[in-house]
């Protein structure tokens, strides 16, 4: 799982559980995608988007790991047909970090419909196929290895038995395409946050997503860490979690014997993982691979990349994008249709 059902708080209401974040070059600009409400959670009374929540794309444009631009979605209650209205606000400058900042309304619409705005802005929200894939036996073995400081023990498992846990499953997507000019030139850092209104009049962070696979690596068997990673802000990540994550990486690397100084490797990689933001160079093709992390396309093999990088040895799921039963579309809204 990239972020699917990744912590106790996120599982309390899967409408706020962000399963994945994608950032890539679109037809007219830069595309941001988050998926929520995964069907693997089973039946829920009203699948879709939480009407008391906020879904935000955060963009750091100057490298200080503080958002300079926020795109905020809020949704209405479902109507008799299951549709929901939504409003998109753009918030800039210092106010981008303020959950109470009103921002500027830049688009409004209804789920299942494409809405266009100024400068080529486009939005689509609705039910879609999940473009992500994972092999459950490998997933759980990786989680145990990083929790226990061992090699990945797959027992008698072979790639011939590999199967995509998410084949045929669905998500609810938020797809936003914005003009590149809104982001500026060069490198940006992106993360996504879902929050829920509290009875006291504030906002509680439920999910925070930057790089893929951070939770499967480090929180499968440490759920308190999962909740804590979903709170806070990226600028505090390394100070708060860097030492722990570096030691867990070092334990696995030492077990494999693939680095002369496992502690140094773990520390260096923890600095790469944190702050937990997804880097992207505006206007370029996305590629989340071994050579670079530059956004993330819907068909990038994030599990193989992150598992192998963290362990400093090849770890393969034995499956890839061919295991996804519903393929991404060539044009907007890009996400796979429901199979």
Number of C-alpha atoms within 10 A of each C-alpha: 24 23 25 22 25 23 25 13 20 24 16 12 17 25 23 29 29 29 26 26 28 26 27 24 21 23 13 16 22 25 25 24 25 25 29 28 27 28 18 15 12 9 9 12 5 11 20 26 31 23 17 15 22 22 25 23 22 24 25 21 19 14 13 11 21 19 28 20 22 26 23 24 21 19 22 16 16 17 9 7 6 11 17 22 17 18 15 21 19 19 23 17 12 12 16 23 17 13 17 10 14 13 18 13 14 14 18 17 18 18 23 16 13 15 16 18 13 10 13 13 19 21 26 22 26 22 22 24 26 31 27 24 25 26 21 16 18 23 21 18 18 25 20 21 21 27 20 14 18 21 20 21 14 13 8 6 11 12 12 8 11 18 18 20 17 22 18 17 19 23 26 24 29 24 22 25 25 22 18 19 12 11 20 14 12 12 17 22 24 27 27 25 24 27 22 18 14 11 7 6 7 11 17 15 21 27 27 27 29 25 27 25 22 25 26 24 28 22 22 23 18 13 16 13 16 23 21 18 23 20 17 13 18 21 16 14 18 19 12 15 16 22 14 16 25 23 20 26 30 29 23 26 26 22 16 17 15 14 17 10 12 22 18 15 22 28 20 14 18 25 18 13 22 21 21 26 26 24 24 24 20 22 20 14 16 24 21 24 17 13 8 10 17 22 30 27 20 24 18 19 22 25 26 20 20 22 23 15 16 25 29 21 16 11 18 17 21 17 19 20 17 11 20 24 19 21 20 19 11 11 9 18 24 18 25 22 17 16 14
